[in-house]
Amino acid sequence: MLARLTILSGKRSGEVLELAPGEHQIGTGRAAEIQLRDKDVGFKHARLIIEDGAVFLEDLKSKGGTYLNGEKVEERVPLKDQDELRLGTAELRIELAGAPVAAAPVAAAPVAVAPVAPVEDDEASPPPATAAAPPPRVDEAVPDDPDQLKELVRDLRRRLAQKTQEAQALTEALEASAGAASDAGGYAPSVAEDLEARNLELQQIADEKAALVLERDEELAAQRREIAQLEQRVAEARSAAEKQKDSMAGEVLRSHEKLEEWRDEVKTAKDEVARFEEVNSELLLENEELKERLAALQFQVEQQAADRGSLVRERVKELQAEAERLEQSNAELRTLVEAYEEKIDELDERVEELEGENEALEKLIVEVREELARTKTERETMVKTLRQKLKRLEERAEELEGERARAQAAARAPGAAESAVEARS
């Protein structure tokens, strides 16, 4: 079974899509087989499934919702012929190829009766008038494409010219047989009026299509201007983002260099610990050798115990003391190694903390830049305010200077003191 999907409203209004068996996703994404760019249509909105001779509709958890004949679809539902769907603001109708189609009523076309000529003049009788062709449908879907609209207007004008020529030919034939037609019952004037009415209707349709083409051209020009403005804004935003990216890249590079220095220090500490471990292993070997020598000496002491007596005992005590000293030194070295290992662990933790601080510094840099921008705005506002205050103070100082000059001039003039006293009284 094949299905046909008709888009009733929206940006693709009037389009008819043939659907083959399988799944057909509907949405705004590029992966959608049926792309709808209307309002409230989701990226993956819904899908049509054609299988086993049936058609099903399934909503893909869309935000705007999917409606079947006015009811919201919550799960997978079957579709029938002439079912109407609504996805966002787009309306669609499904037609099934195997469904019976009801025949549309056909209006009876007006039939013109051929005029009856007198019997005595057979040669002058005009040919019988044919039935007038039905006018074109006005309710046809108007395409969105301006080129298709122009082609439709040209076709309508071509059909109008053709109908005009036919009307003129019929008018001439009717005028030639006007006398005979009036004797036969007066059908010719009605046919002429019918043709004139159809011509007027075709002219009106052509004017409406031309006006629609002009309107679509204006909308297209406005959309192109908006696209140019958006492209300019995108270019400016990209330039600003590139500058900010370069600045942040420099700061991150410096942070990485500092991190590499810390890593080099950790590596140096690890190398030093490895060297101490080698020294410790050598000392352990020497300690084992000394223990073996001590055992050999003890054996010799036991053999010479009877002869040497106290001297041998003192020597044994010295060797034991030296052995204890060596063991103590070995313990100190082990403690030192453990301290270095703890230091290495602390350095590793410090490296991790520094990496975290590096991320925090990056965030802090962003916040500091925002704070600097705000501070700059506040500073400009404050400078502007201070300049206004300074200007007012300068004006006030000029006024005070003028008053002081006038007071000095009045003081130098004769009789100034008397006038001042009189003014006080």
Secondary structure, DSSP 8 states (H G I E B T S, - for coil): --EEEEEEESTTTT-EEEE-SEEEEEESSTT-SEE--STT--TT-EEEEEETTEEEEEE-S-SS-EEETTEE--S-EE--TTEEEEETTEEEEEEETTS-------------------TT--TT-------------S-----S-HHHHHHHHHHHHHHHHHHHHHHHHHHHHHHHTHHHHHHHTS-HHHHHHHHHHHHHHHHHHHHHHHHHHHHHHHHHHHHHHHHHHHHHHHHHHHHHHHHHHHHHHHHHHHHHHHHHHHHHHHHHHHHHHHHHHHHHHHHHHHHHHHHHHHHHHHHHHHHHHHHHTHHHHHHHHHHHHHHHHHHHHHHHHHHHHHHHHHHHHHHHHHHHHHHHHHHHHHHHHHHHHHHHHHHHHHHHHHHHHHHHHHHHHHHHHHHHHHHHHHHHHHHHSTTHHHHHHHHH-
